[in-house]
Amino acid sequence: MFFTTFSSSQAKDQKPPFLLDPVCTEIKAQENSFQAGSIKDDDRIVLMFKCNFQEISGARCYWDITFANDMSEMNGFSIEFKCPDPAPVAMFTIYFHSGNGWYSKSFYPSTDENWEKIYFSKDEFGTEGKPSGWDKIDTMRISAWLAEKKDTSFFIANVAAGNRGSEKIAVIINDSEVKKRDSERDSIFKYSKTVTSTLDALGIGYRLLSDMTLTPEKLKDTKLAIIPFSPNLDVKAAEVLAGFLKKGGNLMIFYVIPPGLENACGIKFDKFKSQPSPGYFSEIRPVQRNLIPGIPERTRQASWNVDEMLLSGTAKPAAYWHDSKGASTGIPALIVSENTIYMSHVLLTDDFSNKKIFLLSLLGKFLPELFKTSAEFAVSGIAKDTDEGVSEFNKADTLIKEGKYLAAIASADKSSKKMTETFCRNQSSKENERRLFWCHSAFGVEGKTWDEAVKILADNGFTDIIPNMLSAGTAYYKSDVLPVAPEISKSGDQIEECLAACRKYGIKCHVWKVNWNTLGKAPADFMKKMKSENRLQVNFNGKGNTHWLCPSSPENRKLEVESMLEIVKKYDVDGIHFDYIRFPDNEYCFCSRCRQEFEKAIGEKVPDWPKDAKSEKYSVRWNDFRRNLITTVVEETSRKAKEIRSSIQVSAAVFGNWQADRDQVGQDWNLWCEKGYVDFVCPMDYTDSNLKFKNLVSKQKIWAGKTPFYPGIGISTWTDHDNILRLIKQINISRNYHTGGFTVFEFSPECADYILPLSGKGITRPGN
Ligand SMILES: [Zn+2]
């Protein structure tokens, strides 16, 4: 979640510039949050924020801090943070205001005992509204989101600029496009982050620069500019970069080349090429390895489309795309010219350990000294606390001295893999533990049959699978209630296939429904019907939501209940599993039928709709009304499912902070547990903070009462989604609270091929 990248060339004794003076800073408490201020802590002044969660009526306490800073030249910044009791807080968010919008990033501390220095990388920030650049920051906002109506406090000190990374490498972010259009925002952030996190993993420093403020002066000491993904680079920035190339600078650019740069690099857009079928772009293989020294013979990357280019001057293909059978497509994956390396798609994270070396070789084409930098970084990571570690370190260190940098990196990688495996083997399994896995795709794990995938679960000590087989307007089995997905005519009934594998390997199967939400997958005629019958949700501002069915419609509730009952009737499954069994947020639903039904429920007319619903006079009854609509469906489904088959297990994926979420999204799972509508719940405790995970589980233990609850561990949602060590830690936290089991999200190819085999060696070892 946080970056801890520091360039190896960075001066260790350098004092960071502090961005905030705790004495003179003006802090404005927003809404009815408690006033914050500076206090003395030991020998320094720090800022204290009191969260008066018992008093506020909104979802958060928040403060605006006057903060006039130009942050455009920083990679990021750090704060010192302390919160002795973060349990009442769902999460913290830090915002920077610029122009007509905000940059924002949420975080959670990893300790409740000490001060902690937390680093934030600018490329991890999302945007809200239309911020006008990091150079024009005028306000910093801190929000603490309510999880529990209990007061708490936190402290902030030393807000400091992150030290500059290497001057040699500049990563250019297409901020101008983010500001202009929302549609490309996520892709720009995502693919820029892929490049920077790969640089981090290689131990290579860089600076982040915005295309909105790029000048020749800022590139003065730069040797290589990297453009990770720039669908529409600012015209002036393209001019600056063209000038930079003419003066001897080098460029590494992915996918889209701005027209203003085509001449300078000798590579020009020709045509867009989509994959004719999946697996067409599977692998990158170099033409001759000496064109890009050190490039792997094969690097896997499952791209779905590429750009084809026209070449002039010295530009020539350096690698081609090969398909999944190994045949060359004849389409260049890499093109090199004297000043540019171009890749015809964005960089993806698949085949990551190879991908690192792939990127390093591209960098090394222009900056060969980076092989050594990266080798030293890799070798410094070898733990020397055992004799074996010392010997591994010495071996790799010798390779560096001999100038065999790639061999040194390979040796360090091998050593770290071996140590991880030893650690995993040393973990203890536990008897009679319920171990569940969510599987997001109705077709199972990509590249595997249901039989193969379910066998992996069983072989590695898992007991249950929760496959997603239906959403509000789509079924991946032969349904008489919901529209059937067209793929089923070819691929067959997916519940049947999955269930057959489960029976073969002794795994329990709970069919997962995405309730209310059509996920944009329902057929057009179904959506048209929903719309014409006013069955879709409407938000506070009167805007319709095209994906969510409204729970106040009796027809919609009937559809939810009957679609789940159909599964119990037709298939011998072990359970049915609710998900999205809630409203999207507290802005829904304010349709005219919701108004009518609400007025009927409270026996009075609401004069000022929708404002009144959120007012002091009505909000308690309004929240009750919303909760009730959702609970009714859970109750009815559960009761009728057990009438059909008494052994059926009813379960639900739920939000983590019941106390806040019952008002925010109308999800009253504490009541469902109390009344026995559910046989178990799986709170989605997706966080890479073990402290947050622990705080959630400790509260949920109380809320679930006698009903079993299996905390959801969100390994696929973590930035480092191969972090088996954190998975083990969170399993152990669940065990400390005697939950009796846990649920993992989600059954990805990486989990099947890497995580499960490692977990099966220790922490979930079958038969102990
Ligand atoms: Zn409604």
Residues whose N, C-alpha, C, O or C-beta is under 5 A from the ligand:
A	BS01	ZN	Q537 C550 S552 C589 F590 C591 C594
